[in-house]
Amino acid sequence: MKKLTAMVIMVSILVFCSGYAFAWSPQLQGRPDGFRPGHSRGIFIWRDGDGFHLRTTTRGQGHVFSGVIRTDGRFGAVRDKGEERNDFHYLSNDRDTITFRYHTKGGADGLDFKVKDGDRLTLDLFMDGHRIDTREIYVGHRGWHPRHSDFTLRR
């Protein structure tokens, strides 16, 4: 009986720890607190039970947000949240690269997606044709700012 109990405890610990080993960084979890469509400006990125989300918003003045998102896996369930006619995203044939462009004036634009069999997301982000100021990139619930406008998020 002691061996069985010990084995159950060991298996439980391994299962519990493996969930963390394969989870995305906790920094990504949850919509950024500062995301207020029409009242904040920038690119907001987060992950939750439905996958990844990228949103652009401005304080009423129009801006063009664009970028490239790459993964070492494959993108799935990519859904556009753009509202204007000229907004778009393009998914590569290999399903490992998303290119997007959103003209945002108040409100919010963006996309939702999932990553299959990948451990990395690399983002290269722009606003009005120039690298976006990292103070206008918000990642996860706490609104973490990366060091550069081209950065990688890992599992």
C-alpha positions in Angstrom: 0.0 0.0 0.0 2.9 2.4 0.8 4.4 1.8 -2.7 1.1 2.5 -4.4 0.6 5.7 -2.4 4.2 6.8 -3.2 3.7 6.1 -6.8 0.4 8.1 -6.9 2.1 11.0 -5.3 5.1 10.9 -7.7 2.8 10.7 -10.8 0.7 13.6 -9.4 3.8 15.8 -8.9 5.1 15.0 -12.4 1.7 15.8 -14.0 1.4 19.0 -12.1 4.9 20.1 -12.9 4.7 19.2 -16.6 1.7 21.6 -17.0 4.0 24.4 -16.0 6.8 23.2 -18.2 4.6 23.4 -21.3 2.7 26.5 -20.4 3.3 29.9 -21.9 4.9 32.6 -19.7 2.7 33.9 -17.0 3.5 37.4 -18.2 1.2 36.8 -21.2 -1.8 35.8 -19.2 -4.8 38.1 -19.1 -5.9 41.2 -20.9 -3.8 44.2 -20.1 -5.4 46.4 -17.5 -4.7 49.5 -19.6 -6.6 48.2 -22.6 -9.5 50.7 -23.0 -10.6 51.0 -26.6 -10.8 54.6 -27.6 -9.1 55.8 -24.4 -5.6 54.3 -24.7 -3.2 54.1 -27.5 -1.0 51.2 -28.6 -0.8 47.5 -29.3 -2.1 45.1 -26.6 -1.2 41.4 -26.6 -2.4 38.7 -24.2 -3.3 35.1 -23.9 -6.2 33.4 -22.2 -8.2 30.1 -22.5 -9.3 31.1 -26.0 -5.7 31.6 -27.3 -3.7 34.7 -28.2 -5.2 38.2 -28.8 -3.6 41.3 -30.4 -5.5 44.6 -30.3 -4.8 48.1 -31.5 -6.5 51.1 -30.2 -6.1 54.9 -30.2 -7.5 57.9 -28.4 -9.5 59.0 -31.4 -6.6 60.1 -33.7 -6.1 57.7 -36.6 -2.9 55.5 -36.7 -1.8 52.7 -38.9 -0.5 49.7 -36.9 1.3 46.9 -38.7 3.6 44.0 -38.1 4.7 40.5 -38.5 4.1 37.6 -36.1 6.1 34.4 -36.5 6.0 31.0 -34.7 8.2 27.9 -34.8 4.9 26.0 -34.8 1.7 26.7 -36.8 -1.0 29.3 -36.4 -4.6 28.1 -36.2 -8.0 29.6 -35.7 -6.9 33.0 -36.9 -9.7 35.5 -36.8 -9.6 39.1 -37.9 -11.1 41.7 -35.6 -10.5 44.7 -38.0 -13.4 47.0 -38.6 -12.2 49.2 -41.5 -12.3 48.2 -45.1 -8.5 48.5 -45.6 -7.6 46.4 -42.5 -6.2 42.9 -43.1 -4.1 40.0 -41.9 -2.4 37.5 -44.2 -1.5 34.0 -43.1 1.5 32.4 -44.9 1.0 29.1 -46.8 3.1 27.4 -44.1 0.9 28.8 -41.4 3.9 30.1 -39.5 3.7 33.8 -40.3 1.0 36.4 -39.9 1.3 39.8 -41.5 -1.2 42.5 -40.4 -2.1 46.1 -41.0 -4.9 48.0 -39.2 -5.9 51.6 -39.5 -7.3 52.4 -36.1 -9.1 55.6 -35.1 -10.7 55.1 -31.7 -12.3 51.7 -31.0 -10.2 48.6 -31.4 -8.9 46.4 -34.3 -6.8 43.2 -34.1 -6.8 39.5 -34.4 -7.2 36.3 -32.4 -5.1 33.2 -33.0 -3.8 29.9 -31.5 -0.4 28.4 -31.7 0.0 24.7 -32.4 3.2 22.8 -31.8 5.2 25.9 -31.2 7.3 27.3 -28.3 8.0 30.8 -29.6 6.2 33.9 -30.9 8.3 36.5 -32.5 6.7 39.9 -33.1 7.9 42.9 -35.1 5.6 45.8 -34.6 5.1 49.3 -36.2 3.0 52.4 -35.9 2.6 54.8 -38.8 5.4 53.1 -40.7 8.0 53.4 -37.9 9.0 51.0 -35.1 6.5 51.5 -32.4 7.7 53.0 -29.1 7.9 50.1 -26.6 6.0 52.1 -24.1 3.0 51.6 -26.4 3.3 47.8 -26.4 1.4 46.2 -23.5 1.8 42.4 -22.9 -0.4 40.5 -20.4 -2.4 41.5 -17.5 0.2 43.8 -16.0 1.0 45.5 -19.4 4.7 44.5 -19.5 6.7 46.5 -22.1 9.4 44.7 -24.1 12.8 46.2 -24.6 12.4 46.4 -28.4 9.6 46.6 -30.9 10.8 43.3 -32.3 10.8 40.7 -29.5 10.1 37.0 -28.8 7.7 35.4 -26.3 8.4 31.9 -25.2 6.7 29.0 -23.5 
